[in-house]
Amino acid sequence: MKLPRFIIRMNKSGKQMIIGLDDTDSKEGMCTTYIAAVLIEKLKAFGRVEGYPLLIRLNPNIIYKTRGNAALAIPIDMKRSEDAGPIKKIVIDTIEEMAVFSAQNTNPGVVFIEESSEGMKKDLARFSLRAVRDVLEIREAEELLSRYGISHKGFKNGRGLIGALAAAGFALTGLPDLTYELIAYREKKRWGTPRL
């Protein structure tokens, strides 16, 4: 397989982190992309978001999906490697604050990739591609997270770890192709009101 043209490379200083998140929304509202946008603003104090966040469209035939079955990866070049802990806390706190935990099929997951090996890249490339084409089990994501010591947090049953790891895996190993998606959000005071 030819290497994709879009790859986020871990920088030599080891100060880059890839944050993958998924399954924070519900059929009634909220959006994982919105939470990612909020996180990007909050994380600017700790470094620079490298390029655009990646919105990865996963297998659309998953019965557990909340809506479009997309996961996100946010690559950040940290100012200091000591910022990893505070960054993780901000991400987890933001998910706890904003995710729709009351919805039955909302089971958020977040992963933090801070380093990688060739074996890890190969395994994540396979896993990420399978997440687009197949139905994966939570245990498959947990097995890779454990094998490579990837920091993570799953909420409720942790199903969002699948998409979070797949998105972070694509950010680390590359995409076979890409498109851009423009997303707009309503002002908070307009949430829940009729659209014109």
Number of C-alpha atoms within 10 A of each C-alpha: 4 5 10 12 11 15 14 18 14 20 11 7 10 14 19 26 25 27 28 32 34 34 32 29 26 21 15 11 15 15 23 24 23 16 21 25 15 14 17 19 10 14 18 14 12 18 17 15 19 16 10 10 21 23 22 24 15 24 20 16 13 15 11 13 21 21 16 14 21 24 29 28 30 24 27 23 20 23 15 13 15 11 14 17 9 12 22 18 11 14 23 18 11 16 23 14 11 16 22 22 19 9 15 12 21 25 26 28 27 30 31 25 23 17 17 13 9 9 10 18 16 12 15 24 20 15 23 26 18 15 22 19 12 15 15 17 12 15 13 12 22 18 11 16 20 11 10 15 12 17 14 21 16 20 20 13 13 20 25 29 31 31 34 29 34 31 34 31 28 27 30 25 23 20 21 14 8 13 5 8 8 4 7 8 11 9 7 7 7 10 12 10 7 6 7 3
